[in-house]
Every structure is written in C-alpha cells, then in structure tokens.
Amino acid sequence: MLKVFDDKQARRVMELARETLDIEADAIRALHTRLESDDSVARAAAILFACTGRVVVSGMGKSGHIARKIAATLASTGTPAMFVHPGEAAHGDLGMVTAQDAFIAISYSGESSELLEILPVVKRMGTPLIAMTGKPQSRLAQLADVHLDISVAKEACPLNLAPTASTTVTLALGDALAVALLDARGFREEDFARSHPGGALGRRLLTHVRDVMRSGDAIPAVSPGVPLAKALLEITQKGMGMTAVVDEERRPVGVFTDGDLRRLIERVQDFSRLTISDVMHPNPRRVHPDQLAVDAVAVMEEFRINQMLVTDADDKLVGALHIHDLTRAKVI
C-alpha cells in the first residue's frame, strides 16, 4: 500500500478533518438558533409556495454550485425550479425570468457584481427576490423582499478564505426550504417517483403488473382434464417453471410448478394415469394487471413463491408473472 503521509502528517490530516466537521456542525447549529427568533424562512417559503412560475436560483462561483443544487432539490420535490448563471443572465438569459417567477440570489458577501447588475431588472419586472447572504447590511440584502442570513463565525478553511462552512450552511438552508415546501404541497412518494422515473423508487412506484407480465401465447395454461405428461410439456415449452390450470371460461382453478413435480416424484412412481387436476394446487395466488408490480413482489415474498397468475376483473387469466420478470424490470 502506497504511504503518502508520515505518522505526523496523518495525525494532522485527521485533526483537520475533525476540526472541519466541528466548525461546519457549529455553523449549522448557530443557524438553527437564529431561526428560533427569525421568521425569514417562513416568509421566503410563503413566496415560493405562492409562485405560479418557476423558482430561479442564481449565484457566482461556489455560491453558483450551491445554487444549482438548491434548484435541483426544489425541482425534484415538487417546486419547479432552475439555475440561471448571473453572467449569462446579463447577456440574454435574463429573458428566462418572468414576473410569475421567484428569484433566489446567493452571495455570501452580498456584493457580487454579476448579481447586482441583473437584480434591478428582476425587481422592475415585479419578480419577488429572496437573498441569501452572510451580510445583512449588504446591497443584495437591502434589495431583497426577504433576506436569509447565512453568516458563519468562521470558515473551516485554516486560512478562513475558501467557502466551506458558509456553503454548508447555505446548502442546509436550501434543503430546509425544499422540505418545508414539500410538506406544504402534500408531496408524496408517488410524486417523487414521477419526477425520478429512471431511479429505483420510480421503477417501484410506477411499474404495474401489466408492464412486466407475460401475456397471450406466452402464458402456460392447460385444462383440468389433460394428462400430467401434457401439462409437463406445456411447462417446458413456456419456460416459466409452472402452468396454470383453467376452466372453460379461462378462470384459474389451479397451478402446478416445477417444485410440485419434484415433490411428486418422491411419492409417485407411475405418472401415466394422472391428470393435472389430480396433482394441481387449487385456488392459486393471483394479482390484477393494474396493481403495482411491488404488490406482486410482496405476495411472492410472503408466500415464498416464484410465479403468480394475473387475472382481470372477471377472474379470467390474462397474464403470468415470474420473479425473474420483476428482477429484469429492476422492480426488485
């Protein structure tokens, strides 16, 4: 293993790491204390909740990176939002902003020239302005309809120069706003899934049984009177490790699986006179096409089964589901 630091240097690294975490944790605790006697977050949240357009978040440098994250968090939790670079805004992108929007400007000094150049235009449009600064007397803070104080006693940087504790506080306050708005909007798991269709939660909450079930000729099914040998051929051909047993109306009356066959071999030597109705399990478990696929997973896990039948409102067989189908669809 490559050793970069000697023991003294390694101890110094760990000392600074712990000190950084302490400073940033203290900064967030100080923010928490300030909010006990300050209703600015509630006023800012009210502006954002009432916004009929989008929340535009802007900042330069490190504040710009935090602004992007805040915009992304708002957008993914039910508050339409976007990031606008203040430099680009001064050269045309300000056209994205309307009077129906709300504007969050982030600058620790409150004196960012790029922001101060565009904010008079934002104000003239009548767009509400929320400022996040560490300087309540700054020009940006004075322009704002609501000022959110993100001041810190010191940065974690040993030189007290690089934005560290201040960006942590800003990000935490942005998260606090997003969570407050999420709750006010009644935002739920289903809403989150709709904005994250490519994620695991999206797949779990948006995938229905009909999306992953096998249908048509791919469904293994036989009638109750067929010989067991013919039923075994159906199991082999359809590759689901089971077959449904259905009546004349195609309603399931039973199911027979590979596991049932193995257990049957232990008890019976001669299969030639058996029909599938002699050995099937009656009243098989089933789900409906419109149920969530995760509901089928729950039933499979509860009863330790790998296959399920899918029936419509008239209890007619319309599909079949294997645990592998759910795995391929990344529902599990």
Disulfide bonds with the S-S distance in Angstrom:
none
